[in-house]
Amino acid sequence: MNLAISIKNSTTFTPYLTVVNLNNANWIDGQGLAVNQPIAAGQRIVGLLDGALPFSGAITVHYGFIPPGPNGADVQLTFDAQDFDGQPMIGFNSDVQPAGQLPNTDVHLMRDGADWVLLLEIAP
């Protein structure tokens, strides 16, 4: 099963990925996400993974500074795909630490043809 991970940075800052963990899945060649990969302000990065069910993963996006400062924030996306009577069942969650930062961050799951797309938008 293919799953696209799309992360949109709707802030004016450039965070980077600090954790990219996959269990029982791999990035498709040339379409992976990696630790230290930046996400420019207002831009989106997309990774495409392929895995046999079940698989899971976690990605952490780190902001070094969030107004009013002086500290940053971490946004963690977790996902888990299972087989449910021959159909994929995908669970997901996003968590922002410290709590209260980037309050408009949201995550959605949608279909794009035969593929699933997990959309994480990080917003102040």
Secondary structure as GFF3:
##gff-version 3
##sequence-region A 1 124
A	DSSP	beta_strand	2	9	.	.	.	ID=ss1
A	DSSP	beta_strand	16	27	.	.	.	ID=ss2
A	DSSP	beta_strand	44	63	.	.	.	ID=ss3
A	DSSP	beta_strand	73	84	.	.	.	ID=ss4
A	DSSP	beta_strand	87	97	.	.	.	ID=ss5
A	DSSP	beta_strand	106	112	.	.	.	ID=ss6
A	DSSP	beta_strand	115	122	.	.	.	ID=ss7
###
